[in-house]
Amino acid sequence: MDQPQPDFSQFLDIACPLTVCDREGIILYMNPASCRQFDKDGGASLIGKNLFDCHNPNSVAMMKQMMEEDRANTYSVEKAGKKKLIRQEPWYRTDQEGKRVVGGLLEMSIEMPEGMRHILRG
């Protein structure tokens, strides 16, 4: 039997929304900022529901592929006049053989302020 899910509560105080799902798309954790971000969709009541149900088939296929290939995805989006940087990446757990495996995905949404500086280094 696999080990219990990790404790994600260390992310409670992160100011940007963070949502975590397992490999089947079941939402395991939403920090308070994520609950507020998705308040109109149910907020904290979304925990335990499948996030694949609220994404289009292309997005679901991409998320599944990210888990299979153990890779991250970063993009920006604009909605209601707000620009956000979205980072999706696998999180890991230990299976019954002690092997590190992809446990699911986490998504962080960072609001980008108007006129945000971009610094070139190196």
Secondary structure, DSSP 4 states (H G I P E B T S, - for coil): -PPPPP--GGGTT-SS-EEEEETT-BEEEE-HHHHHHTGGGTGGGGTTSBGGGGS-HHHHHHHHHHHHHT--EEEEEEETTEEEEEEEEEEEEE-TTS-EEEEEEEEEEEEEPTT-------
